[in-house]
Amino acid sequence: MKYIFISLLFITCISVTYVYGGDDCFRKIGKAKAALLEAIDTLQRTNRLLGESSAIPSNKVAFHARLTPYVTLGSAQTVIFDHVITNIGKAYNQHTGHFTAPFNGIYVFACTFLQTRGTGVHLQMVNNSSEISKGYGTSGSGEAGVMTAVIYLQKGDVVKVRHYPGKGSQTIHGHWSFFTGYLL
């Protein structure tokens, strides 16, 4: 990150120098770079002294997302859990409802959901297009359903929750439905 900042600052000064002339810009870059490197070094030393590491290793993957609106689902429609609570590794897409595995490995997934009054809800968890779990919230007053899966994924595999194919329209309760996953 520091190198990107320094590079952008350097490019900006080259542009300014080319258009307006002047060597003062390069002196300012040198001072800014030195101050930035000193600040980074101080923060790293402080973290080491405190025994803390604020950086999350790049191989960590975990997400937790909630469905906020009530959604009436059609056959095989993807449930888009739109409120992301945690997304370490940025593998879950809140716009598509897809989790895309960034690494090969064993992953754990869970989905809890609530149906609305009167109708049951049939959901299915799929890896690419293959079922890995299914759940049912029975009809009644706010009955819950749960799905879990432990599966080996290849980099690029997609896991999502969808309405069970062939079922008529059913409504899933917003605010009480969650989708979670992580790399073991």
Phi, psi and chi 1 to 4 in degrees:
 res  aa     phi    psi   chi1   chi2   chi3   chi4
   1 MET       -  -42.0 -173.2   66.1  157.5      -
   2 LYS   -63.9  -34.0   66.8 -177.5  176.6 -176.1
   3 TYR   -71.1  -34.0  -61.6  111.3      -      -
   4 ILE   -64.1  -45.9  -66.7  169.7      -      -
   5 PHE   -59.3  -47.2  173.0   77.0      -      -
   6 ILE   -64.4  -41.6  -68.0  167.6      -      -
   7 SER   -61.2  -44.8  -63.0      -      -      -
   8 LEU   -63.7  -40.9  -70.6  174.1      -      -
   9 LEU   -62.8  -42.7 -171.0   57.5      -      -
  10 PHE   -62.7  -46.5 -177.4   73.1      -      -
  11 ILE   -61.3  -41.4  -69.8  168.1      -      -
  12 THR   -61.2  -44.7  -58.2      -      -      -
  13 CYS   -68.2  -36.8  -79.5      -      -      -
  14 ILE   -61.0  -43.4  -72.6  174.0      -      -
  15 SER   -63.1  -45.3  -60.1      -      -      -
  16 VAL   -63.6  -43.4  168.6      -      -      -
  17 THR   -62.4  -43.0  -58.5      -      -      -
  18 TYR   -63.8  -42.7  179.6   73.8      -      -
  19 VAL   -78.7  -46.6  173.2      -      -      -
  20 TYR  -106.2  -14.3  -62.5  104.8      -      -
  21 GLY    79.2  164.3      -      -      -      -
  22 GLY   115.2  137.8      -      -      -      -
  23 ASP   -96.4   -8.3  -66.0  -37.4      -      -
  24 ASP   -60.4  -31.4 -168.8   44.5      -      -
  25 CYS   -60.0  -40.5 -172.2      -      -      -
  26 PHE   -68.8  -34.4  -69.1  105.0      -      -
  27 ARG   -64.8  -40.9  -81.8 -168.3  -67.8  -82.3
  28 LYS   -65.0  -37.6  -71.1 -179.7 -178.0  174.9
  29 ILE   -61.5  -45.8  -73.4  176.6      -      -
  30 GLY   -59.3  -44.3      -      -      -      -
  31 LYS   -67.2  -41.7  -71.9 -180.0 -177.5  178.5
  32 ALA   -64.8  -41.3      -      -      -      -
  33 LYS   -63.7  -45.0  177.6 -178.1  175.4 -175.3
  34 ALA   -62.4  -43.3      -      -      -      -
  35 ALA   -65.9  -41.4      -      -      -      -
  36 LEU   -64.4  -45.7 -178.5   60.7      -      -
  37 LEU   -64.0  -38.0  -69.1  173.1      -      -
  38 GLU   -65.3  -42.0 -176.2  179.4  -23.4      -
  39 ALA   -64.4  -42.7      -      -      -      -
  40 ILE   -63.3  -43.8  -69.8  169.1      -      -
  41 ASP   -61.8  -42.6 -174.4   51.9      -      -
  42 THR   -62.5  -43.7  -59.3      -      -      -
  43 LEU   -64.1  -41.6  -73.0  171.3      -      -
  44 GLN   -65.2  -41.6  -71.1  172.3  -21.0      -
  45 ARG   -63.6  -42.4  -83.6 -164.4  -39.9  -96.1
  46 THR   -61.8  -44.4  -57.1      -      -      -
  47 ASN   -61.7  -41.5  -87.0   -8.6      -      -
  48 ARG   -64.3  -43.1  -80.6 -167.6  -59.9  -87.4
  49 LEU   -62.5  -37.6  -72.6  172.4      -      -
  50 LEU   -82.7   -7.1  -65.4  173.1      -      -
  51 GLY    71.7   23.7      -      -      -      -
  52 GLU  -107.9  148.5  -64.1  177.2    7.0      -
  53 SER  -131.3  107.3  175.1      -      -      -
  54 SER   -79.8  -17.6   60.9      -      -      -
  55 ALA   -79.5  135.9      -      -      -      -
  56 ILE   -87.5  128.1  -63.3  172.3      -      -
  57 PRO   -54.6  146.3  -23.0   31.7      -      -
  58 SER   -70.8  -11.6   61.8      -      -      -
  59 ASN   -95.2    9.0   64.2  -17.1      -      -
  60 LYS   -88.2  135.3  -62.5  -64.5 -178.9 -173.2
  61 VAL  -138.1  124.9  178.8      -      -      -
  62 ALA  -161.5  143.4      -      -      -      -
  63 PHE  -145.3  156.9   76.8   95.5      -      -
  64 HIS  -151.0  122.0 -176.2   60.5      -      -
  65 ALA  -137.2  150.6      -      -      -      -
  66 ARG  -118.7  146.8  179.2  177.5   70.9 -145.9
  67 LEU   -86.2  126.4  177.0   71.3      -      -
  68 THR   -96.5  -41.9   55.2      -      -      -
  69 PRO   -89.5  160.1   32.0  -35.0      -      -
  70 TYR   -69.5  139.7  -77.5   67.1      -      -
  71 VAL  -131.9  126.0  178.0      -      -      -
  72 THR   -90.3  118.1  -59.8      -      -      -
  73 LEU   -97.2  139.3  -59.5  166.3      -      -
  74 GLY   -94.1  175.0      -      -      -      -
  75 SER   -57.3  126.8 -178.3      -      -      -
  76 ALA    62.4   15.5      -      -      -      -
  77 GLN   -70.9  133.6  178.8 -179.7  -22.4      -
  78 THR   -70.0  135.8  -60.4      -      -      -
  79 VAL   -86.7  122.5  179.8      -      -      -
  80 ILE  -101.6  104.0  -61.1  172.7      -      -
  81 PHE   -79.4  101.7  -63.8   83.8      -      -
  82 ASP   -89.4  -16.8   58.8  -49.0      -      -
  83 HIS  -103.9  102.4  178.0   76.3      -      -
  84 VAL   -82.3  125.2  173.4      -      -      -
  85 ILE   -96.8  -42.7  -62.3  163.0      -      -
  86 THR  -137.9  138.8  -58.2      -      -      -
  87 ASN  -151.7   64.5 -161.6    5.0      -      -
  88 ILE   -74.1  122.6  -62.2  165.9      -      -
  89 GLY    94.3   -7.4      -      -      -      -
  90 LYS    53.8   38.5  -51.9  -87.1 -172.1 -112.4
  91 ALA   -91.0  -16.7      -      -      -      -
  92 TYR   -97.5  133.3  177.8   73.6      -      -
  93 ASN  -106.2  112.3 -176.5  -40.4      -      -
  94 GLN   -72.6   -9.2   70.2 -153.9   41.8      -
  95 HIS   -93.6  -26.9  -56.0  -69.2      -      -
  96 THR  -109.3  -20.0   64.3      -      -      -
  97 GLY    80.9   10.3      -      -      -      -
  98 HIS   -97.2  137.5  -66.0 -176.7      -      -
  99 PHE  -102.8  124.8  170.4   85.4      -      -
 100 THR  -113.2  119.2  -55.6      -      -      -
 101 ALA   -63.8  120.7      -      -      -      -
 102 PRO   -82.4  -16.0   25.8  -29.8      -      -
 103 PHE  -141.1  156.2  -51.2  106.9      -      -
 104 ASN   -67.8  142.5  -66.3   -9.1      -      -
 105 GLY   161.2  179.5      -      -      -      -
 106 ILE   -92.5  126.2  -61.0  170.9      -      -
 107 TYR  -119.0  150.4  -69.8   81.2      -      -
 108 VAL  -116.1  132.7  176.8      -      -      -
 109 PHE  -128.9  147.6  -65.1   95.6      -      -
 110 ALA  -145.7  148.4      -      -      -      -
 111 CYS  -141.8  126.6  176.8      -      -      -
 112 THR  -115.1  139.7   57.7      -      -      -
 113 PHE  -148.6  160.2   57.2   95.5      -      -
 114 LEU  -129.1  133.8 -167.1   65.1      -      -
 115 GLN   -90.2  162.6   57.6   83.8   -6.2      -
 116 THR   -89.2  171.8   58.4      -      -      -
 117 ARG   -52.5  131.2  -69.2  179.0 -135.5   88.9
 118 GLY    91.6  -27.4      -      -      -      -
 119 THR  -120.8  145.8   63.7      -      -      -
 120 GLY   -80.2  165.4      -      -      -      -
 121 VAL  -131.8  126.3  174.2      -      -      -
 122 HIS  -106.4  120.0  -62.9   81.6      -      -
 123 LEU  -123.1  161.1  -66.2 -178.0      -      -
 124 GLN  -140.5  137.2  179.1 -177.0   50.6      -
 125 MET  -102.5  129.8 -168.5 -179.1  -61.1      -
 126 VAL  -126.6  146.0  -65.3      -      -      -
 127 ASN  -106.8  113.9  169.1   28.4      -      -
 128 ASN    57.6 -106.0  -60.6  -36.9      -      -
 129 SER  -119.8    9.8   58.7      -      -      -
 130 SER   -99.0  132.8  -60.0      -      -      -
 131 GLU   -66.0  133.0 -179.7  179.8  -81.3      -
 132 ILE  -119.1  -14.2   57.8  174.1      -      -
 133 SER  -166.9  158.7 -172.0      -      -      -
 134 LYS  -146.0  155.3   59.4 -175.5  171.5 -178.4
 135 GLY  -146.2  158.4      -      -      -      -
 136 TYR  -140.5  128.2  176.6   63.3      -      -
 137 GLY  -101.3  111.2      -      -      -      -
 138 THR   -65.6  160.3   63.1      -      -      -
 139 SER   -70.6  149.2   26.7      -      -      -
 140 GLY   150.2 -150.1      -      -      -      -
 141 SER  -106.0   94.6 -179.8      -      -      -
 142 GLY    65.8   54.4      -      -      -      -
 143 GLU   -86.6  143.7  -60.9  -65.9  -31.4      -
 144 ALA  -100.3  154.9      -      -      -      -
 145 GLY  -131.0  157.5      -      -      -      -
 146 VAL  -140.6  143.5  176.8      -      -      -
 147 MET  -135.0  143.1  -63.9 -177.9  -70.9      -
 148 THR  -139.0  156.1   57.6      -      -      -
 149 ALA  -156.4  142.6      -      -      -      -
 150 VAL  -122.7  121.2  177.9      -      -      -
 151 ILE  -148.8  146.0 -173.7  168.3      -      -
 152 TYR   -84.2  126.3 -178.1   84.2      -      -
 153 LEU  -116.2  147.4  -63.3  177.7      -      -
 154 GLN   -90.7  151.2  -60.3  -80.5  -24.9      -
 155 LYS   -52.4  129.4 -179.8  179.6  178.4  176.7
 156 GLY    96.7  -13.9      -      -      -      -
 157 ASP   -62.5  147.4  -78.3  -11.3      -      -
 158 VAL  -116.8  129.8  173.3      -      -      -
 159 VAL  -116.4  136.1  174.0      -      -      -
 160 LYS  -149.9  166.2   65.1 -178.8  179.9  179.2
 161 VAL  -108.6  135.3  172.6      -      -      -
 162 ARG  -142.0  163.0   69.5 -179.3 -175.9 -173.8
 163 HIS   -67.5  143.1 -171.5 -134.6      -      -
 164 TYR   -64.9  129.8 -154.7   84.7      -      -
 165 PRO   -59.3  139.0  -21.0   30.8      -      -
 166 GLY    87.3   -7.7      -      -      -      -
 167 LYS   -84.8  146.9  -66.1  -64.5  178.4 -177.0
 168 GLY   -68.4 -178.7      -      -      -      -
 169 SER   -64.0  130.6  141.5      -      -      -
 170 GLN  -138.9  151.7  -62.9  174.7  -35.0      -
 171 THR  -112.1  132.4  -57.2      -      -      -
 172 ILE  -103.3  139.8 -175.2  171.5      -      -
 173 HIS   -77.3  128.5 -164.3  -58.3      -      -
 174 GLY   -74.7  159.9      -      -      -      -
 175 HIS    72.3  -15.1  -60.3  -69.5      -      -
 176 TRP  -118.1   12.4  -68.3   88.7      -      -
 177 SER  -123.8  131.7  -59.1      -      -      -
 178 PHE  -135.2  151.7  -64.9   84.1      -      -
 179 PHE  -131.1  130.3 -177.2   30.9      -      -
 180 THR  -136.7  146.6  -58.3      -      -      -
 181 GLY  -160.8  156.2      -      -      -      -
 182 TYR  -160.3  157.2   56.0   91.9      -      -
 183 LEU   -86.8  128.9  172.8   65.9      -      -
 184 LEU   -72.7      -  -79.2 -179.7      -      -
